[in-house]
Amino acid sequence: MDREDRTAGIRRLARERFARWRARKSQEALNRMRDAENEYHRRRREEESQEERQKRIAFFSEYRERIHQQQSQDIVNQSLYFCESQVDQSSQVNLTHH
């Protein structure tokens, strides 16, 4: 009985050790991919002309503005929905009390 528990414990420790190793290797692979992608984009930015740079900056500026407007509109819509739901709830409460 004691022998089985010891063996099971050794196997469990080996599985845990392997899982930690695999997670570490996965993180290293992700870091390598991220570094390669960053290097690729850095080189592209270095090689682009002034006109291409201005187009890229303008594009991302417009993109950020559109995202900001959409987020602002989403906040307004959520606020309106919340207010409407509060009015509906209070109307229902008033109807049930009368």
N, C-alpha and C positions, 0 to 999 in steps of 0.2 A: 504494500500500500504506500509506504513512504517512498519507495523507489519510483512509483508511477507519478506521485506528486512532484518529486524532484525533476523528473524528465519533462513533465508538463510545464513546470516553471522554466526550465532551460529553453524549451521550445518557444514559450511565450516571450521570454527575453530576446531570443533570436529574432522572432517576428517583429518585436518593437524596435530592435536595433536596425533591422532591414528597412522598416517603415521610415525611421528617422533618416537613414542614408538616402532612401529614394526621395524623400521630401527635400533634402539638402541638394541632391543632384537636380531635381526639378527646378528649384529656385536658382541654381547656378545656370541652368539652361535658359530660364526666363531672363536672367540678368544679361546673358550673352546676346540673346535676341534683341533685348531693349537697347543694349549698347550698339549693336550693328545697325539698328534702325535709326538711332540718334546720329551715328556717324554718316549714314546715307543722307539724311536730311541736312546735316551740317555741310557736307560736300556740295549738295545741290544748291544750297543758299550761297555758298562761296562762288559757285560757277555761274549763277544767274546774272543777267545784265541789270542795269539800273531800271530799265523799263519793266522787266519781269518782276523785279523786287517791288516796284510801286504797284503793279497789278496785284501781286500777292497780298501786300499790306492792305490795299483797298478792298480786296475780296474778303479778307478776314475781318476787317473793320465793319463792313456791311453785314457780314454773317453774325458777328457779335451783336450788332444793333438789332437785327431781326430776332435773334434769340431773346435779347432783353425785352423787346416789345411783346413777344409771345409769352414770356414769363409774367410780365406785368399784366397782360390781358388774362392769363390764367388766374392770377391772384384776384383780380377784379371779379371774374366769373365765380370763383370759389366764395368770395365775400357775398356776392349777390345770392348765390345758392343758399348759403348759410342763413342770411337774413330772411329769405323767402321761406325756408324751412322753419325758422323760428316763428314767423307770422302764421304759417299754416298750423303749427302746433298750438299756438295760443288761441287761434280761431277754433280749433277742435276742442280745446279745453273749455272755452267760453260756451260752445254749443252744448257740451255735455252737462254743464252746470245750470243751464237755463231750462 
